[in-house]
């Protein structure tokens, strides 16, 4: 099992932040990665990023990715937040599996961010050697987590519900747990 972590809206002073942990439970992660890359190729984009993608492309990406085999866990926190404290609390509730092959976090994070995650992993008896920070352009699983985080935050912020609701309802079928 691989875990891909991305968050959305943690810099905001209002609305919600979403920590999305997309748990890829597929026995064949390379297949999922290939499928995401094929979707991006078909859409003629280098790689998907929620905040940098126009709605028409975002919508097509969401439709296709929601057909893929993965599960997600999300945590929704009301802003403003203390990121370090919330991150530790959220991870303690969401990372409960034992057979983890790797944990990938989107982007270059500050040392305190990595230390919080490593502490949570050690407290749960999980090797911190499995933790890697990667750019979203390098990792399809992180791009799926980015989509889950962005879609979830938009839904809970009640932004453009006319566009978002139908996709969030489809995402809900893949969500294992929502922590609020």
TORPA-4810 file (N, C-alpha, C, O; in nm, 3 decimals):
<nodes>
NODE_1_0.085_-0.117_0.000_0.000_0.000_0.000_0.089_0.124_0.000_0.191_0.129_0.069_X
NODE_2_0.050_0.220_-0.077_0.120_0.347_-0.084_0.026_0.457_-0.035_-0.095_0.452_-0.059_X
NODE_3_0.081_0.555_0.034_0.004_0.668_0.082_0.060_0.794_0.017_0.182_0.814_0.012_X
NODE_4_-0.029_0.877_-0.033_0.010_1.002_-0.096_-0.060_1.114_-0.022_-0.182_1.113_-0.008_X
NODE_5_0.016_1.212_0.025_-0.039_1.318_0.108_-0.033_1.451_0.035_0.070_1.490_-0.019_X
NODE_6_-0.145_1.519_0.033_-0.151_1.655_-0.018_-0.254_1.729_0.065_-0.346_1.669_0.120_X
NODE_7_-0.238_1.859_0.074_-0.335_1.939_0.148_-0.378_2.055_0.061_-0.314_2.088_-0.039_X
NODE_8_-0.487_2.116_0.100_-0.542_2.227_0.022_-0.597_2.332_0.117_-0.673_2.299_0.209_X
NODE_9_-0.561_2.456_0.096_-0.619_2.565_0.173_-0.561_2.588_0.310_-0.621_2.660_0.390_X
NODE_10_-0.446_2.529_0.342_-0.391_2.545_0.477_-0.337_2.685_0.500_-0.312_2.724_0.615_X
NODE_11_-0.319_2.761_0.394_-0.268_2.898_0.405_-0.381_2.999_0.426_-0.354_3.116_0.456_X
NODE_12_-0.505_2.956_0.411_-0.619_3.048_0.414_-0.655_3.089_0.556_-0.630_3.016_0.652_X
NODE_13_-0.712_3.207_0.569_-0.757_3.257_0.700_-0.905_3.228_0.725_-0.952_3.240_0.838_X
NODE_14_-0.978_3.189_0.619_-1.122_3.161_0.632_-1.153_3.026_0.567_-1.066_2.962_0.508_X
NODE_15_-1.277_2.985_0.579_-1.326_2.860_0.520_-1.257_2.739_0.580_-1.238_2.732_0.702_X
NODE_16_-1.220_2.642_0.496_-1.168_2.516_0.545_-1.031_2.484_0.485_-0.995_2.532_0.377_X
NODE_17_-0.958_2.403_0.558_-0.838_2.341_0.506_-0.870_2.194_0.491_-0.950_2.139_0.567_X
NODE_18_-0.809_2.131_0.395_-0.832_1.989_0.378_-0.698_1.918_0.371_-0.614_1.951_0.287_X
NODE_19_-0.679_1.822_0.459_-0.566_1.733_0.449_-0.621_1.608_0.383_-0.706_1.540_0.441_X
NODE_20_-0.575_1.575_0.266_-0.626_1.457_0.197_-0.515_1.354_0.189_-0.406_1.381_0.138_X
NODE_21_-0.543_1.237_0.240_-0.450_1.127_0.226_-0.514_1.028_0.131_-0.612_0.963_0.167_X
NODE_22_-0.461_1.018_0.013_-0.516_0.924_-0.085_-0.442_0.792_-0.067_-0.323_0.782_-0.097_X
NODE_23_-0.511_0.694_-0.020_-0.451_0.563_0.002_-0.471_0.481_-0.123_-0.583_0.447_-0.159_X
NODE_24_-0.363_0.449_-0.190_-0.371_0.371_-0.312_-0.360_0.224_-0.272_-0.252_0.176_-0.237_X
NODE_25_-0.471_0.155_-0.277_-0.474_0.017_-0.232_-0.458_-0.084_-0.344_-0.459_-0.205_-0.321_X
NODE_26_-0.442_-0.034_-0.464_-0.423_-0.122_-0.578_-0.298_-0.207_-0.557_-0.194_-0.155_-0.514_X
NODE_27_-0.306_-0.333_-0.587_-0.189_-0.420_-0.579_-0.084_-0.376_-0.680_0.035_-0.403_-0.665_X
NODE_28_-0.130_-0.307_-0.784_-0.040_-0.268_-0.892_-0.041_-0.116_-0.906_-0.111_-0.061_-0.991_X
NODE_29_0.039_-0.048_-0.821_0.043_0.096_-0.827_0.092_0.146_-0.962_0.046_0.249_-1.011_X
NODE_30_0.183_0.073_-1.023_0.235_0.117_-1.153_0.123_0.125_-1.257_0.129_0.208_-1.348_X
NODE_31_0.022_0.039_-1.246_-0.093_0.045_-1.336_-0.171_0.175_-1.314_-0.207_0.244_-1.409_X
NODE_32_-0.196_0.210_-1.187_-0.267_0.334_-1.157_-0.188_0.454_-1.210_-0.245_0.545_-1.270_X
NODE_33_-0.058_0.453_-1.188_0.027_0.562_-1.236_0.018_0.575_-1.387_0.008_0.685_-1.441_X
NODE_34_0.023_0.463_-1.455_0.012_0.462_-1.601_-0.124_0.517_-1.645_-0.132_0.593_-1.741_X
NODE_35_-0.230_0.478_-1.577_-0.364_0.525_-1.611_-0.377_0.677_-1.594_-0.437_0.744_-1.677_X
NODE_36_-0.320_0.731_-1.486_-0.324_0.876_-1.463_-0.247_0.947_-1.573_-0.292_1.049_-1.625_X
NODE_37_-0.130_0.895_-1.608_-0.050_0.955_-1.715_-0.122_0.951_-1.849_-0.113_1.045_-1.928_X
NODE_38_-0.194_0.844_-1.875_-0.272_0.834_-1.999_-0.384_0.938_-2.002_-0.410_0.999_-2.106_X
NODE_39_-0.450_0.959_-1.889_-0.555_1.061_-1.879_-0.495_1.198_-1.909_-0.551_1.276_-1.986_X
NODE_40_-0.382_1.227_-1.846_-0.317_1.356_-1.867_-0.275_1.373_-2.013_-0.288_1.481_-2.071_X
NODE_41_-0.224_1.268_-2.072_-0.182_1.273_-2.212_-0.302_1.300_-2.303_-0.294_1.382_-2.395_X
NODE_42_-0.411_1.231_-2.277_-0.534_1.249_-2.355_-0.586_1.393_-2.342_-0.641_1.448_-2.437_X
NODE_43_-0.567_1.453_-2.225_-0.611_1.590_-2.201_-0.507_1.693_-2.248_-0.529_1.814_-2.242_X
NODE_44_-0.393_1.642_-2.296_-0.284_1.728_-2.345_-0.230_1.822_-2.238_-0.206_1.940_-2.263_X
NODE_45_-0.212_1.767_-2.117_-0.149_1.843_-2.009_-0.026_1.767_-1.962_-0.022_1.644_-1.966_X
NODE_46_0.076_1.841_-1.916_0.197_1.775_-1.866_0.166_1.696_-1.739_0.204_1.580_-1.726_X
NODE_47_0.097_1.761_-1.647_0.053_1.695_-1.525_-0.057_1.779_-1.462_-0.064_1.900_-1.483_X
NODE_48_-0.143_1.714_-1.385_-0.258_1.780_-1.324_-0.216_1.849_-1.194_-0.143_1.793_-1.113_X
NODE_49_-0.264_1.971_-1.175_-0.252_2.040_-1.047_-0.379_2.122_-1.028_-0.414_2.205_-1.112_X
NODE_50_-0.449_2.097_-0.917_-0.581_2.156_-0.893_-0.583_2.307_-0.913_-0.666_2.358_-0.988_X
NODE_51_-0.493_2.378_-0.848_-0.500_2.525_-0.852_-0.451_2.585_-0.983_-0.475_2.703_-1.009_X
NODE_52_-0.384_2.507_-1.066_-0.328_2.561_-1.190_-0.400_2.513_-1.315_-0.356_2.539_-1.427_X
NODE_53_-0.511_2.444_-1.297_-0.582_2.384_-1.410_-0.717_2.452_-1.430_-0.791_2.476_-1.335_X
NODE_54_-0.747_2.483_-1.555_-0.877_2.544_-1.589_-0.989_2.444_-1.561_-0.969_2.323_-1.566_X
NODE_55_-1.110_2.497_-1.533_-1.221_2.411_-1.494_-1.253_2.304_-1.598_-1.276_2.189_-1.559_X
NODE_56_-1.256_2.335_-1.725_-1.292_2.235_-1.826_-1.199_2.114_-1.822_-1.245_2.000_-1.831_X
NODE_57_-1.070_2.138_-1.809_-0.972_2.029_-1.802_-0.984_1.959_-1.667_-0.979_1.836_-1.659_X
NODE_58_-1.001_2.037_-1.561_-1.017_1.982_-1.426_-1.134_1.884_-1.422_-1.124_1.775_-1.367_X
NODE_59_-1.245_1.925_-1.482_-1.366_1.842_-1.483_-1.342_1.711_-1.557_-1.383_1.605_-1.511_X
NODE_60_-1.276_1.717_-1.671_-1.247_1.595_-1.747_-1.152_1.504_-1.669_-1.169_1.382_-1.668_X
NODE_61_-1.053_1.564_-1.603_-0.959_1.486_-1.524_-1.032_1.417_-1.408_-1.013_1.297_-1.385_X
NODE_62_-1.116_1.491_-1.337_-1.192_1.436_-1.224_-1.277_1.318_-1.271_-1.275_1.212_-1.208_X
NODE_63_-1.351_1.336_-1.380_-1.438_1.229_-1.431_-1.361_1.100_-1.454_-1.406_0.992_-1.417_X
NODE_64_-1.244_1.113_-1.516_-1.165_0.994_-1.550_-1.098_0.932_-1.427_-1.098_0.810_-1.412_X
NODE_65_-1.041_1.015_-1.341_-0.969_0.963_-1.225_-1.065_0.895_-1.127_-1.028_0.797_-1.062_X
NODE_66_-1.188_0.945_-1.116_-1.284_0.882_-1.026_-1.324_0.742_-1.072_-1.386_0.668_-0.995_X
NODE_67_-1.291_0.705_-1.193_-1.316_0.569_-1.242_-1.207_0.472_-1.197_-1.226_0.351_-1.203_X
NODE_68_-1.093_0.524_-1.151_-0.978_0.441_-1.115_-0.996_0.378_-0.977_-1.081_0.419_-0.898_X
NODE_69_-0.914_0.279_-0.950_-0.924_0.203_-0.826_-0.831_0.262_-0.719_-0.710_0.237_-0.721_X
NODE_70_-0.888_0.339_-0.628_-0.815_0.390_-0.512_-0.915_0.423_-0.403_-1.035_0.438_-0.427_X
NODE_71_-0.863_0.434_-0.283_-0.944_0.477_-0.169_-0.882_0.605_-0.114_-0.763_0.629_-0.135_X
NODE_72_-0.960_0.687_-0.046_-0.908_0.812_0.009_-0.958_0.832_0.151_-1.064_0.785_0.190_X
NODE_73_-0.878_0.904_0.226_-0.918_0.951_0.357_-0.896_1.100_0.356_-0.795_1.148_0.304_X
NODE_74_-0.990_1.174_0.413_-0.972_1.318_0.418_-1.000_1.370_0.559_-1.077_1.311_0.634_X
NODE_75_-0.936_1.480_0.590_-0.963_1.551_0.714_-0.995_1.695_0.677_-0.923_1.757_0.599_X
NODE_76_-1.103_1.746_0.732_-1.146_1.882_0.702_-1.140_1.961_0.832_-1.199_1.923_0.933_X
NODE_77_-1.067_2.072_0.827_-1.044_2.152_0.946_-1.088_2.295_0.918_-1.055_2.350_0.812_X
NODE_78_-1.160_2.355_1.010_-1.206_2.493_0.994_-1.088_2.588_1.015_-1.015_2.576_1.114_X
NODE_79_-1.070_2.682_0.923_-0.963_2.782_0.934_-1.004_2.893_1.031_-1.124_2.910_1.056_X
NODE_80_-0.911_2.968_1.087_-0.766_2.953_1.073_-0.716_2.838_1.161_-0.777_2.805_1.262_X
NODE_81_-0.604_2.779_1.120_-0.549_2.664_1.192_-0.403_2.686_1.226_-0.336_2.771_1.168_X
NODE_82_-0.355_2.608_1.322_-0.212_2.597_1.348_-0.171_2.469_1.277_-0.194_2.358_1.326_X
NODE_83_-0.110_2.486_1.162_-0.082_2.375_1.072_-0.009_2.260_1.139_-0.046_2.144_1.120_X
NODE_84_0.095_2.289_1.218_0.174_2.182_1.278_0.092_2.097_1.374_0.105_1.975_1.374_X
NODE_85_0.009_2.161_1.456_-0.074_2.086_1.552_-0.183_2.005_1.481_-0.207_1.890_1.515_X
NODE_86_-0.247_2.067_1.384_-0.354_1.997_1.310_-0.298_1.880_1.231_-0.359_1.773_1.227_X
NODE_87_-0.183_1.899_1.168_-0.122_1.792_1.089_-0.097_1.669_1.175_-0.130_1.557_1.137_X
NODE_88_-0.038_1.691_1.292_-0.008_1.579_1.382_-0.136_1.508_1.426_-0.141_1.385_1.428_X
NODE_89_-0.237_1.585_1.461_-0.364_1.527_1.507_-0.432_1.448_1.394_-0.481_1.337_1.414_X
NODE_90_-0.434_1.508_1.276_-0.499_1.445_1.160_-0.429_1.315_1.123_-0.495_1.213_1.102_X
NODE_91_-0.298_1.318_1.115_-0.224_1.197_1.075_-0.242_1.084_1.176_-0.250_0.967_1.139_X
NODE_92_-0.248_1.120_1.303_-0.268_1.017_1.406_-0.400_0.943_1.386_-0.409_0.824_1.416_X
NODE_93_-0.501_1.012_1.336_-0.632_0.949_1.312_-0.640_0.878_1.178_-0.714_0.780_1.164_X
NODE_94_-0.567_0.925_1.080_-0.583_0.871_0.945_-0.487_0.759_0.909_-0.524_0.666_0.837_X
NODE_95_-0.364_0.765_0.958_-0.268_0.659_0.923_-0.279_0.549_1.027_-0.223_0.559_1.136_X
NODE_96_-0.351_0.443_0.991_-0.370_0.332_1.085_-0.322_0.199_1.028_-0.314_0.100_1.100_X
NODE_97_-0.291_0.196_0.898_-0.249_0.072_0.834_-0.107_0.034_0.875_-0.030_0.118_0.921_X
NODE_98_-0.075_-0.091_0.859_0.058_-0.141_0.896_0.142_-0.179_0.773_0.265_-0.167_0.778_X
NODE_99_0.081_-0.224_0.667_0.157_-0.273_0.551_0.178_-0.161_0.449_0.130_-0.168_0.336_X
NODE_100_0.249_-0.059_0.492_0.272_0.057_0.408_0.407_0.041_0.338_0.509_0.018_0.403_X
NODE_101_0.406_0.051_0.207_0.531_0.040_0.130_0.600_0.174_0.114_0.723_0.179_0.106_X
NODE_102_0.523_0.282_0.110_0.582_0.413_0.094_0.481_0.523_0.121_0.362_0.507_0.098_X
NODE_103_0.532_0.636_0.170_0.450_0.753_0.195_0.514_0.868_0.119_0.631_0.900_0.138_X
NODE_104_0.436_0.931_0.033_0.485_1.039_-0.052_0.409_1.166_-0.021_0.286_1.167_-0.020_X
NODE_105_0.483_1.273_0.005_0.424_1.402_0.038_0.451_1.498_-0.077_0.561_1.501_-0.132_X
NODE_106_0.351_1.575_-0.113_0.364_1.671_-0.221_0.454_1.787_-0.181_0.433_1.851_-0.078_X
NODE_107_0.554_1.813_-0.263_0.635_1.934_-0.253_0.741_1.933_-0.147_0.744_1.848_-0.058_X
NODE_108_0.828_2.029_-0.159_0.933_2.049_-0.060_0.869_2.113_0.062_0.812_2.221_0.054_X
NODE_109_0.880_2.046_0.174_0.816_2.094_0.296_0.923_2.141_0.395_1.038_2.099_0.388_X
NODE_110_0.884_2.229_0.485_0.978_2.271_0.590_1.015_2.153_0.679_0.942_2.054_0.688_X
NODE_111_1.129_2.164_0.745_1.177_2.056_0.832_1.074_2.021_0.940_1.055_1.904_0.971_X
NODE_112_1.007_2.124_0.998_0.911_2.095_1.105_0.799_2.006_1.054_0.749_1.922_1.128_X
NODE_113_0.758_2.023_0.928_0.649_1.945_0.868_0.691_1.798_0.861_0.617_1.709_0.902_X
NODE_114_0.811_1.776_0.808_0.861_1.639_0.799_0.879_1.578_0.937_0.848_1.460_0.957_X
NODE_115_0.929_1.656_1.034_0.948_1.603_1.170_0.816_1.561_1.233_0.810_1.459_1.302_X
NODE_116_0.709_1.640_1.210_0.576_1.605_1.264_0.528_1.472_1.206_0.477_1.386_1.278_X
NODE_117_0.544_1.458_1.077_0.501_1.333_1.013_0.585_1.216_1.063_0.531_1.109_1.092_X
NODE_118_0.715_1.235_1.072_0.802_1.127_1.119_0.768_1.088_1.263_0.770_0.969_1.297_X
NODE_119_0.738_1.186_1.348_0.701_1.156_1.486_0.573_1.071_1.489_0.565_0.973_1.563_X
NODE_120_0.476_1.110_1.411_0.350_1.035_1.405_0.376_0.893_1.357_0.320_0.797_1.412_X
NODE_121_0.459_0.878_1.255_0.490_0.744_1.203_0.561_0.660_1.310_0.525_0.544_1.331_X
NODE_122_0.661_0.717_1.377_0.732_0.643_1.481_0.638_0.601_1.594_0.646_0.489_1.644_X
NODE_123_0.547_0.692_1.634_0.450_0.661_1.739_0.361_0.543_1.700_0.310_0.471_1.787_X
NODE_124_0.342_0.524_1.571_0.258_0.415_1.522_0.340_0.292_1.483_0.285_0.192_1.435_X
NODE_125_0.473_0.299_1.504_0.559_0.185_1.474_0.588_0.167_1.326_0.617_0.056_1.281_X
NODE_126_0.580_0.276_1.249_0.605_0.272_1.105_0.740_0.335_1.078_0.772_0.442_1.130_X
NODE_127_0.820_0.269_0.996_0.953_0.318_0.963_0.946_0.452_0.891_0.869_0.470_0.796_X
NODE_128_1.028_0.547_0.937_1.031_0.678_0.873_1.109_0.676_0.742_1.106_0.773_0.667_X
NODE_129_1.178_0.567_0.714_1.251_0.553_0.587_1.157_0.545_0.469_1.198_0.562_0.354_X
NODE_130_1.031_0.520_0.496_0.931_0.507_0.389_0.879_0.643_0.343_0.804_0.651_0.245_X
NODE_131_0.917_0.750_0.412_0.867_0.883_0.384_0.953_0.953_0.279_1.075_0.958_0.292_X
NODE_132_0.889_1.008_0.176_0.958_1.081_0.069_0.878_1.206_0.034_0.755_1.203_0.028_X
NODE_133_0.948_1.316_0.010_0.881_1.433_-0.047_0.913_1.435_-0.196_1.027_1.416_-0.237_X
NODE_134_0.810_1.458_-0.275_0.825_1.459_-0.421_0.746_1.575_-0.480_0.650_1.623_-0.419_X
NODE_135_0.786_1.618_-0.597_0.707_1.717_-0.669_0.590_1.646_-0.734_0.602_1.531_-0.777_X
NODE_136_0.477_1.714_-0.741_0.358_1.650_-0.800_0.384_1.610_-0.945_0.325_1.514_-0.994_X
NODE_137_0.470_1.683_-1.015_0.500_1.647_-1.153_0.569_1.512_-1.163_0.567_1.450_-1.270_X
NODE_138_0.629_1.464_-1.055_0.702_1.338_-1.054_0.617_1.217_-1.016_0.657_1.103_-1.039_X
NODE_139_0.499_1.240_-0.958_0.429_1.129_-0.896_0.278_1.137_-0.919_0.213_1.231_-0.873_X
NODE_140_0.224_1.040_-0.990_0.080_1.039_-1.022_-0.006_1.023_-0.897_-0.116_1.079_-0.892_X
NODE_141_0.040_0.949_-0.799_-0.036_0.932_-0.675_-0.055_1.063_-0.603_-0.162_1.089_-0.548_X
NODE_142_0.047_1.146_-0.603_0.037_1.279_-0.540_-0.062_1.365_-0.618_-0.133_1.446_-0.559_X
NODE_143_-0.067_1.348_-0.750_-0.163_1.425_-0.830_-0.306_1.382_-0.800_-0.398_1.464_-0.803_X
NODE_144_-0.326_1.254_-0.773_-0.460_1.206_-0.732_-0.494_1.267_-0.596_-0.607_1.312_-0.575_X
NODE_145_-0.398_1.268_-0.503_-0.421_1.329_-0.371_-0.453_1.477_-0.385_-0.538_1.530_-0.313_X
NODE_146_-0.385_1.545_-0.477_-0.412_1.687_-0.503_-0.555_1.707_-0.550_-0.623_1.800_-0.507_X
NODE_147_-0.602_1.621_-0.638_-0.739_1.630_-0.687_-0.838_1.605_-0.573_-0.937_1.678_-0.559_X
NODE_148_-0.812_1.504_-0.491_-0.899_1.473_-0.378_-0.903_1.591_-0.281_-1.011_1.629_-0.234_X
NODE_149_-0.788_1.648_-0.250_-0.782_1.761_-0.157_-0.855_1.882_-0.213_-0.935_1.945_-0.143_X
NODE_150_-0.829_1.916_-0.337_-0.893_2.033_-0.398_-1.043_2.017_-0.410_-1.118_2.110_-0.378_X
NODE_151_-1.088_1.902_-0.456_-1.231_1.876_-0.471_-1.301_1.879_-0.335_-1.409_1.936_-0.321_X
NODE_152_-1.240_1.817_-0.235_-1.299_1.813_-0.101_-1.309_1.951_-0.040_-1.412_1.989_0.015_X
NODE_153_-1.199_2.028_-0.048_-1.202_2.162_0.009_-1.308_2.249_-0.059_-1.381_2.322_0.007_X
NODE_154_-1.315_2.240_-0.191_-1.415_2.318_-0.264_-1.556_2.281_-0.218_-1.641_2.368_-0.202_X
NODE_155_-1.579_2.152_-0.198_-1.711_2.106_-0.154_-1.744_2.161_-0.015_-1.852_2.216_0.007_X
NODE_156_-1.650_2.147_0.079_-1.677_2.192_0.216_-1.680_2.343_0.229_-1.743_2.395_0.320_X
NODE_157_-1.613_2.414_0.140_-1.619_2.560_0.139_-1.745_2.610_0.069_-1.773_2.730_0.068_X
NODE_158_-1.822_2.518_0.012_-1.946_2.551_-0.059_-1.920_2.644_-0.178_-2.002_2.730_-0.210_X
NODE_159_-1.805_2.624_-0.242_-1.769_2.705_-0.358_-1.813_2.632_-0.484_-1.776_2.517_-0.508_X
NODE_160_-1.893_2.699_-0.564_-1.935_2.645_-0.693_-1.997_2.505_-0.679_-1.963_2.414_-0.755_X
NODE_161_-2.087_2.490_-0.583_-2.148_2.359_-0.559_-2.220_2.305_-0.682_-2.232_2.184_-0.698_X
NODE_162_-2.267_2.395_-0.769_-2.332_2.349_-0.890_-2.236_2.266_-0.975_-2.278_2.173_-1.045_X
NODE_163_-2.107_2.297_-0.970_-2.005_2.221_-1.043_-1.952_2.104_-0.962_-1.929_1.995_-1.016_X
NODE_164_-1.932_2.126_-0.834_-1.854_2.036_-0.750_-1.934_1.918_-0.692_-1.880_1.807_-0.684_X
NODE_165_-2.058_1.939_-0.653_-2.135_1.838_-0.578_-2.140_1.702_-0.644_-2.118_1.601_-0.577_X
NODE_166_-2.168_1.697_-0.772_-2.182_1.566_-0.837_-2.051_1.488_-0.833_-2.052_1.365_-0.824_X
NODE_167_-1.938_1.557_-0.841_-1.809_1.488_-0.837_-1.773_1.447_-0.695_-1.715_1.341_-0.672_X
NODE_168_-1.807_1.533_-0.599_-1.780_1.497_-0.461_-1.863_1.374_-0.421_-1.813_1.286_-0.349_X
NODE_169_-1.987_1.367_-0.466_-2.070_1.249_-0.436_-2.006_1.121_-0.492_-2.012_1.015_-0.430_X
NODE_170_-1.946_1.131_-0.609_-1.876_1.015_-0.665_-1.749_0.984_-0.585_-1.716_0.867_-0.564_X
NODE_171_-1.680_1.088_-0.541_-1.560_1.069_-0.459_-1.596_1.004_-0.326_-1.520_0.922_-0.274_X
NODE_172_-1.711_1.039_-0.270_-1.753_0.982_-0.141_-1.752_0.830_-0.142_-1.729_0.768_-0.038_X
NODE_173_-1.778_0.770_-0.256_-1.779_0.623_-0.266_-1.639_0.567_-0.247_-1.624_0.449_-0.215_X
NODE_174_-1.537_0.648_-0.266_-1.398_0.606_-0.250_-1.341_0.646_-0.114_-1.232_0.603_-0.077_X
NODE_175_-1.414_0.729_-0.041_-1.364_0.778_0.087_-1.390_0.675_0.196_-1.502_0.628_0.214_X
NODE_176_-1.285_0.643_0.267_-1.294_0.549_0.378_-1.338_0.622_0.504_-1.421_0.571_0.580_X
NODE_177_-1.284_0.741_0.528_-1.316_0.816_0.648_-1.300_0.965_0.621_-1.213_1.007_0.545_X
NODE_178_-1.384_1.043_0.685_-1.373_1.189_0.684_-1.360_1.232_0.829_-1.448_1.203_0.910_X
NODE_179_-1.252_1.301_0.862_-1.233_1.352_0.997_-1.259_1.501_0.993_-1.198_1.573_0.914_X
NODE_180_-1.351_1.547_1.079_-1.383_1.691_1.085_-1.350_1.744_1.223_-1.370_1.863_1.249_X
</nodes>
